[in-house]
Amino acid sequence: MPNVLLVDDDPETGAWLSEFVKAEGFTIAVADSLRGARIRLTRSMPDVVLTDLMLPDGLGMELMEEIGTGGSTEVVVITGHASVESAIEALRGGATDYLVKPVDIERLRGVLQRIPKVEHFREEIGELRNELRKLGRFGHILGSSPAMHRLYDQLSRVAPTSASVLLVGESGSGKEVVAQTIHDLSRRKRQPFLPLNCGAVSPQLVESELFGHEKGSFTGADRQHHGFFERANRGTLFLDEVTEMRPDLQVKLLRVLETGSFMRVGTNEPIATDVRLIAATNRSPEKAVADGKLREDLYHRLNVFPIILPPLRERGTDIELLAEHFLAELNEQEQTNKRFSSDAIAALYAHNWPGNVRELKNYVHRAYILADEVIEPELAPESFLQKSHSSVLTIRVGTTLEEVNRRVMEATLAECGNVKRKAAEMLGISLKTLYNRLAVYQAEKGELPVDEEADSDETDDSVQDERERDPERSAAE
């Protein structure tokens, strides 16, 4: 049976909590001070530590030094002196939850029901981290660039906890997919995951959507409505574009996070809820606070574990990986075998992708519809081509020189409209060298080598001109 260590100097609280924990299927040890708890920890490491924040000889959070953050022991702080600062400190210090006295029975039961699964989920996440190096996947997320590996490391650490997460990233960078992945790798994965875009719902309806309403509470409320906090109980609620929420609703959201309860519109009766909150924004949260768009106290409560999502333009070869993935999905759905040309791939790297993954997915779908067998750069809309033919190419620090050479060469070819003579001049290499390098790149992709004589961008006359200008190529032929 899993074991709980209860640390509380109030005998009455300790007695009823002990009985409750036993009834939930746990064995229990009790200590009334930090010293007593430390003695217990030297004997055996429990699965769960329920500790009062204020103890006679110090703060309950000091036990984290003995417990550490890398093991399987969960720490839940229980306090009668609740504050935003103490909650943030506890969760950042490694606690997995924060309960306020008098303890809500259902919320504590929900915590205990999740506890035995923690080690299982950490093992599962460890296996996923190993697999991603082979498959370029992590949960619902696809990508193998260094920026994504850093993201996966953050997700693997925060997913098993109950800490609030704030996702910051540009529009289309995959914030909801990341939130879904956190939920699916958490102890709540069998419970609901509900997303709500605060910017897409009328400001007058957001409160009803979040907290629900009673019949007759306002015009048009012809029946009782259960809101997101009620429907997501014991699961995860994802609030996208949280900075678009009205200030008065931000106050109510903060209250739910602090007390674990809310009230439907049209009633004063509190309803308990156990929801993990993941919030997201496409703007700087610090600037949103400065501009009065986001309450500072709510920002600190949401920002327990901030995660910044990298834009697509900073993800290197993930651009090609994602494009091929989206195309493969379409091929499977429609039973086709369409593919990208090497020029189309080069154009993908040259584009800046202001709409990120969402824009890339839409482009692949559009190009798939327009293409017969091979997707060429000219199938992109004019605005895409104009942006793709810029002279700026973003390359992450740490990219191999071989990969840098390939990307620069392919992007230059795309900008020159695939006129190889012009591309060679821009790159400062001979036409023969350009052909040789392209042949190597295409061989690596399993494509046929370039047919120089049949190259559509050069007429017979232009080829003859190149032979005269480039003796090396003439001799090689």
Secondary structure as GFF3:
##gff-version 3
##sequence-region A 1 477
A	DSSP	beta_strand	3	7	.	.	.	ID=ss1
A	DSSP	alpha_helix	11	23	.	.	.	ID=ss2
A	DSSP	beta_strand	27	31	.	.	.	ID=ss3
A	DSSP	alpha_helix	34	43	.	.	.	ID=ss4
A	DSSP	beta_strand	48	52	.	.	.	ID=ss5
A	DSSP	beta_strand	54	55	.	.	.	ID=ss6
A	DSSP	beta_strand	58	59	.	.	.	ID=ss7
A	DSSP	three_ten_helix	60	63	.	.	.	ID=ss8
A	DSSP	alpha_helix	64	67	.	.	.	ID=ss9
A	DSSP	beta_strand	74	79	.	.	.	ID=ss10
A	DSSP	alpha_helix	84	92	.	.	.	ID=ss11
A	DSSP	beta_strand	97	100	.	.	.	ID=ss12
A	DSSP	alpha_helix	105	114	.	.	.	ID=ss13
A	DSSP	three_ten_helix	115	117	.	.	.	ID=ss14
A	DSSP	alpha_helix	118	135	.	.	.	ID=ss15
A	DSSP	beta_strand	137	138	.	.	.	ID=ss16
A	DSSP	beta_strand	141	142	.	.	.	ID=ss17
A	DSSP	alpha_helix	146	158	.	.	.	ID=ss18
A	DSSP	beta_strand	165	168	.	.	.	ID=ss19
A	DSSP	alpha_helix	175	184	.	.	.	ID=ss20
A	DSSP	beta_strand	193	197	.	.	.	ID=ss21
A	DSSP	alpha_helix	203	211	.	.	.	ID=ss22
A	DSSP	alpha_helix	228	231	.	.	.	ID=ss23
A	DSSP	beta_strand	236	240	.	.	.	ID=ss24
A	DSSP	three_ten_helix	242	244	.	.	.	ID=ss25
A	DSSP	alpha_helix	247	259	.	.	.	ID=ss26
A	DSSP	beta_strand	261	262	.	.	.	ID=ss27
A	DSSP	beta_strand	271	272	.	.	.	ID=ss28
A	DSSP	beta_strand	276	281	.	.	.	ID=ss29
A	DSSP	alpha_helix	285	290	.	.	.	ID=ss30
A	DSSP	alpha_helix	296	302	.	.	.	ID=ss31
A	DSSP	beta_strand	305	308	.	.	.	ID=ss32
A	DSSP	three_ten_helix	312	314	.	.	.	ID=ss33
A	DSSP	alpha_helix	318	334	.	.	.	ID=ss34
A	DSSP	beta_strand	339	340	.	.	.	ID=ss35
A	DSSP	alpha_helix	342	350	.	.	.	ID=ss36
A	DSSP	alpha_helix	356	370	.	.	.	ID=ss37
A	DSSP	beta_strand	374	375	.	.	.	ID=ss38
A	DSSP	three_ten_helix	377	379	.	.	.	ID=ss39
A	DSSP	alpha_helix	382	388	.	.	.	ID=ss40
A	DSSP	alpha_helix	401	415	.	.	.	ID=ss41
A	DSSP	alpha_helix	420	427	.	.	.	ID=ss42
A	DSSP	alpha_helix	431	445	.	.	.	ID=ss43
A	DSSP	alpha_helix	460	469	.	.	.	ID=ss44
A	DSSP	alpha_helix	471	476	.	.	.	ID=ss45
###
